[in-house]
Amino acid sequence: MYYLKSIRPLNLCIVALTQVLIYYIVILPSLDYAEVDALLSPLLFGLLVLDTVLIAASGYVINDIIDEESDRLNNKLKDGYTANKAKFWYGFLVIVSLLITFYVAYKIDNLPLFILHPIAVILLFLYSYSFKKTFLLGNIIVALFCAFVPGILWFAEREAYQAYLQSDVFDLLTKSLIGFMIFGFLATMYRELVKDIEDIKGDSQVAYRTLPVLWGKERAKIATAFFGFILLFTELVWCNATRMDVHLVLTILFITIVILPSIYSIHKLLKAETSSDFKQLSGFIKFIMLTGLLYLLILFFYEFSDKI
């Protein structure tokens, strides 16, 4: 049971679903429109998604290993956890993901894709070992990784993109992927700070230098709300920038499933007091991340259909 729980299967499913939706709804249609062959076959794409999932899973496991004391104090230690079991599981995930990365990079003749693997693994290790204990640095690292979930697909297919730089759909593809990455970064940053407040008790006892530990819960709530407002402001800017080019129904949809929930999350944050409150809020922000992804996919499909 530990092996499954340790890798947060729901989070990994979201990672995989994000890549599948972006690839088949955004990237492949744009390549087909430009009459350019994709570098990734269905098999290679599936392996790349699996590789991303395994790397993310290894990050969760090394975090369990290094955070054993803090998790014990926060009552978050996984059932069946032992240090030896976790170390074996971590090594297995890293080695298998390394082999998959090498195979995919070799098949599409993209050596830099292979080099990204050890960089990602090392950064995730350093995040758990040091960065997450440092003021805001750990939060930024996790947010960057989340933003790079769609970015890795862009990186893998970058040679194909070069063939249609002058296509009228290239700008739309670029803006869409950048939109995914910015939204993913900001929403993850917001959620990570909420999770830090949730874990303040254990983190303070093991001398982590997170924002809530250094500033206290109330000031940390205000700082976290500030990041929530940045996310909300970005959503409003995006809504205003696209409202003249999309159907009114899409604008109403965006307001309903993204903007209003974001406003509500800030309200809930300022009212939250207990660890349970912050845990529920963290889950709600994850819901906003999913609805934001859904809307961006719908928006791309709508705008792309006008160009065909």
N, C-alpha and C positions, 0 to 999 in steps of 0.2 A: 504493500500500500504506500510506503514511503516514496518509492521510486516515482509513482504517479503524482502524488501530492506535491513533491518537491519541485516539480517543473511547472506548476501552475497551468494545468491543461487548458483552462478557459482563456487565459491570456495568450497562450500559444495558438489557440484556435483563432483568436482575433487577429494575431499577426499573420497567420496563413491566409485567412479570409481576406484581409486587406490586400495582400499581394496578389491573390487570385483575381479579385474584383478589379483592381487597378490594371493588371496585365490584360485581362480579357475584355474589359469595357473601355479602357483608355489607350493602352499602348498598341495592342494588336490591331484594333480598327484603324488607328492613325497610320500604322505601317502599311496596312492593306490599301488604304486610301491613296497613299503615296506610291503604291506599287513597288514596295521594298520588302524583301524577304526578311523575316525575323531570324536572328541568330540562334535563339533558343527554340529547340524543338519541344513538343509537349513533355517528353521525358526529361529533357534538361531543365525546363522550367520547373517541373515538379521536384526535381532534385535540388534546385536552387531554393525553392520554398522550404523544403525539408532542411536544407543546410541552415537557412536563417532561423528556423524554429529550434534546431539543435544548439546553435550558438546562444540564442536567447535562453534556452533551457539550462545550458552550462552556467550562464550568468546567475540564474536563480539558485543553482546548487552551490556554487562557490560562495554566494551570499549567505546561504544557510550555514556553511562551514565556518566562515569567519564571524558571523553574527550569532553564534551559538549562545553565548552568555547573554547578550541583549535580548534574543528571542525567548530565552528561558524566563527572564525577568518580565517580559511583556506577555507571557503565556502564549507565545506564537510558535513554539517548537513543534515541528511536524511529528505526527504519530509514527513510531518506529524508527525515528532518527538515531543513528549512531555515526560517529566521526568516520569510522572505517568504511561503512556502507556509503556515506556521502562522497568520500574521496574516490572510491572505485567508480561510482556513478558519474562523477565529474570527469574523470579521466576518459571513461568510455565515450561520453558525449563529445568531448574535445577532439579525440582521435577520429571518430566516425565523421564528424563535421569537416575535419581537415581533409580527409580522403575524398569526401563529396566535393568540396571546393576545388581541390586539385583536378578532379575528373571534369567538372563543368568548365573550369578555366582552360583546360587543355583542349576540350572539344570545340570551344568557340574561339580558341587562340587569343585568350585574354589573360595574360599573366598577372596584370595588376589586380584582377579579381581574386586571384589566389593570395596575393600579398595582403589583401584586406582581412583575411581570416585571422592570422596571428595578431594583427593590430587590434581587431575586435576582441579577441580572447584576452589579450593583455590588458586592454582598457577596462574590460568587465572585471578582471581580477583586481586591478588597481582601484576600481570603483569600490568594490567590496572591502578591500584591505585598507584603503586610505581615503579616497575621494569622498565617499558618502559621509565620512566623519568630519569633513571640512565644510565650512560655511558656504552653502549654495553650489559648490563645485560638483558634488555628487548629483544634485538635482539637474544641473545643466548637462552632465554626461548622459544621464538616462534619457532626458528630453531629446538630445541629439541622436541617440540610438533609435528612438521611436520615429524621429523624422526621417531617418535613413532607411526605414523599412520599405517605403516606395522608392527611395533614392537608389537602392541597390539594383532594382530592375532597370532603372534609367542607365546606371553604370554598365550593366551587363549588355545592354542593347545599344550602347553609345556609337559603335561603329555603323550600325544600321541607320542611326539618325543622321549621320554625316551625308548620307545619300539623298536626303530630301530637306536640306536646310532651307531651300528656297520655296518649299511647299507652303501653301497658305494655312495648312493645318499644323505646321511646326510650332508656330507661336502659341496656338491654342493648347497643344500638348505640353509645351514648356510651362505656360502659365498654370495649367491644371496641376502638373506635378509639383511645382513650387508651392501652389496653394495647399496641396496635401501635406507637404513637408512643414510649412509654416504652422498650419493648424495643429498638426501632430506635435510639434515642438511646444507650442504655447499651452495646449491642453494637458500635455504630460507634465510640464513644469508646474502648472497649477495643481494637478493631482498629487505630484510627488511632495509638494509642500504640505498639503493636507495630510498625507500619510506620515510625514515627519511629526506633525502635531499629535497625531494618533499615537505615535510611538515615543512620546516625550519622556514618559516615566522610565522605561528601560534605557533609552539612549542617554539620559542624564546620569544614570548610575554607572554607565561604562565610559563616561567622559567623552561622548561624541560631541562635536562642535557644530551641530545642526542649527538652523535658524531658531527653532523653538527653544532649544536648550540655552542658547546664548541670549535670546531676547525675551524669553518667557512666553507663555501661551497666548496672552491677550495681545501683545505687540506682534507676535507671529501671525495671529489671525488677521490683523490689519495688513501686514506685509503680504500675506497670501491673498487677501482680497484684492490687493493692488494688482497682482498677477492675473487674478480673475477678471478685473476690469480691463487689463490689456487684451486678454482673450476676447472679451465682449466688444471692446472698441474695434479690434481687427474684424470681427464678425460684422459689425455695423458698417465699417468701411467697405467690406466685400459686398454686402447687401446693396449699399448705395451705388457702388460701381457697376453692378450688374442689373440693377432694377430696370433700366431702360432697354436692355437687350434681351430680357427674358420675359416669359409670360407671367402675368400677375399671380397666377397660381403658384409658380415656383417661388416667388418672393414671399408669399404668404406661408408656404411650406417651410422656407428657411427660418422665418420669424418664429413659427410654431414649434419646430423640432430642434432648433439650435439656439436662437437668441433668447427666447423666453426661458428655456431650461437653464441657460447660463446665468441669467438674472436671478432665477430662483436659487441656484447653487450658491451665489454670493450671499443671498439673504440667509440661507441655511448655515453657511460658514460663520457668519457673524453671530448667529444664535447658538451655535454648537458649543457644548461644554464638556461632555464626556467622551471617552475613547470610542464608545459605540456610535456616538453622533458623527465623529469624524470618519469612522469606518464606513458608515452608510453614505456619507457625502462622497467619499472616494469612489464608491461604486456608482453613484449618480453621475459623477464626472466622466467615468468610463462610458456610461450611457450616452453622454453628450459627444464623446469622441466617436462613437459608432454612428450617431445620427448625423454628425458633421461629415463623416466619410460618405455616408449614404447620399447626402445632399450634393456633395461635390461630384460624385459619380453621376447622379441624375443631371446636374448642370452641364457636365462635359457632354453627356449623351445628347442633351437638348441642343447645345451649340454646335456639336459636331454634325448632327443630322441636318442642320441648315446648310452645311457646306457640301453635302453630297448631292 
